[in-house]
Amino acid sequence: MNERAQEREHGAAMHAAPGDRIVVDGPVLGAPRRDGEVVAVPHADGTPPYEVRWSDTGKVTLFFPGPDAHVHHFLHGSG
């Protein structure tokens, strides 16, 4: 079971950090996905909402993810 399915099954809250990528599946089969970079996370625990810069428009919006959204995490820190 992948991380996204485990979160849905266990009701875990989404977590993200600046630099992570948000991907939102299209609302219907065949509709394009939307993605963007998380640029700010107001809550210290990484829970939503997030400020996201969308790749298709370049605009930054406050985003409250729904069940069709998931996070692609990137390594953070000094590596």
Legacy VTK file of the C-alpha trace (Angstrom):
# vtk DataFile Version 3.0
C-alpha trace
ASCII
DATASET POLYDATA
POINTS 79 float
0.000 0.000 0.000
1.433 3.385 -0.938
1.751 6.342 1.460
-1.292 8.110 0.041
-3.533 5.061 0.442
-2.262 4.531 3.996
-3.089 8.149 4.896
-6.631 7.772 3.536
-7.124 4.461 5.319
-5.823 5.678 8.664
-7.223 9.213 8.459
-3.783 10.771 8.842
-3.493 14.486 8.208
-1.501 15.703 5.237
1.901 17.215 6.036
4.138 19.314 3.812
7.125 21.630 3.985
8.309 24.444 1.735
9.785 22.941 -1.414
7.423 19.958 -1.485
5.181 19.520 -4.515
1.392 19.361 -4.310
-0.325 17.318 -7.024
-4.078 17.526 -7.519
-5.690 14.845 -9.660
-8.177 15.955 -12.298
-11.839 15.937 -11.202
-12.817 13.467 -13.932
-11.034 10.722 -15.833
-8.826 12.247 -18.505
-8.749 15.711 -16.943
-5.257 17.104 -16.421
-3.525 17.091 -13.067
-2.494 20.351 -11.473
0.703 20.767 -9.520
2.599 23.410 -7.645
5.383 24.080 -5.185
4.624 24.600 -1.509
6.167 28.005 -0.753
4.873 28.508 2.805
3.377 26.423 5.576
1.684 28.532 8.272
1.490 25.696 10.829
4.671 24.405 12.475
3.400 20.810 12.266
3.123 20.995 8.446
-0.646 20.633 8.272
-2.780 22.589 5.770
-3.494 25.102 4.478
-0.464 25.792 2.298
0.664 28.663 0.122
1.277 27.058 -3.270
2.847 28.487 -6.441
1.008 26.734 -9.258
3.109 25.593 -12.205
0.425 26.415 -14.781
-0.126 30.054 -13.762
2.823 31.019 -11.543
0.333 32.474 -9.054
0.579 31.825 -5.319
-2.682 30.914 -3.599
-3.764 29.654 -0.204
-4.632 25.996 -0.766
-6.800 23.730 1.378
-6.173 20.229 -0.037
-9.035 17.841 -0.629
-8.999 14.062 -1.048
-7.770 14.403 -4.643
-4.499 16.081 -3.545
-1.249 14.507 -2.426
2.247 15.686 -1.517
5.520 14.682 -3.150
8.058 15.180 -0.380
11.599 16.326 -1.033
14.493 15.887 1.347
14.848 18.876 3.602
17.747 19.943 5.744
21.517 19.796 5.375
21.475 16.425 3.570
LINES 1 80
79 0 1 2 3 4 5 6 7 8 9 10 11 12 13 14 15 16 17 18 19 20 21 22 23 24 25 26 27 28 29 30 31 32 33 34 35 36 37 38 39 40 41 42 43 44 45 46 47 48 49 50 51 52 53 54 55 56 57 58 59 60 61 62 63 64 65 66 67 68 69 70 71 72 73 74 75 76 77 78
